[in-house]
Amino acid sequence: MTKQNKAKLALLLTGLFLIFLTYFYYPNINKDKILEDKSVQEDSKKKLSNDQISNKYLGEWAGSKLGKTDKEKQNYIQEIIKADMEEAGSEDVFRKVKKDFVEASISMEDSEIRNQMEKALSSAKEDFKKKLSNDQMTTFEKVKYNGLYDLDKSFTVEAEKAYILNEESDVVYMTNMHVILYLSDGRTINIMSNKGKYNKLTYDCFFEQNVRATDGEIKIFAKNLDLLATKNFVDIYNEVYLIYPTASLRADKIDYDFETKYFKVSMFDDNAVKMKVTK
């Protein structure tokens, strides 16, 4: 083969390779990227929508307490939505509402503001759930799963009713959630709540509304409790009330180890921990 023919063959092969890249390879890459970007955008829109609806409910409550008219409430809701963009999480919203109550010389406990924020978020989630069509979710009754806590402690999680969103099939949203935790010393811990969610992949449990936990001797009540599979303690927060046979205490948050019965208490503000010891 002459050098001229070799050059022609090289140019032909190069052309074919470029055609392959142009019409087959690059479009598939762009397609995957577009689908990925679309998924991220949809997740962001859903979260943004939930946050905005939650802020709407919170703004209506705070606006009423501040004596605002219906028109003023609408403007105030927009102020809260704008404040929520300052940083990740909800502390920016809390600071905004707290500041407005202080400036209006209205006495309002921090716990009450946080309680209303929790209620607003719960209402927003309920609104989202109602909008879901049957092809977006699967519902169950009398469900039961087995999991592991602190890597080596087994537990069972049950619920009277549950549903799974098709787009996040690992998370089970539960009604009347009940977990039985089996400890190494033979004790069993019962944790119950009106609502909650369980991650089938990570074994993490999140309890909401009217949380009750007990080993038969110690009783714990709260609004939220997080049981994370990789931790040796649970996060209990929002109006926590812990009752021992000879003592009781109230706090905003407790990190509690069921195995050792050791706990660490913290408050959301500078208020002292309320503890009562009885004989």
Secondary structure, DSSP 8 states (H G I E B T S, - for coil): --HHHHHHHHHHHHHHHHHHIIIIIHHHHHHHHHHHHHHHHHHHHHHHHHHHHHHHHHHHHHHHHTT--HHHHHHHHHHHHHHTTSSSSSHHHHHHHHHHHHHTT----HHHHHHHHHHHHHHHHHHHHHH--GGGEEEEEEEEEEEEETTTEEEEEEEEEEEEEGGGTTEEEEEEEEEEEE-TTS-EEEEEEEEEEEETTT--EEEEEEEEEESSS-EEEEEEEEE-TT-SSEEEEEEEEEE-SSEEEEEEEEEE-TTT--EEEE-SSS---EEEE--
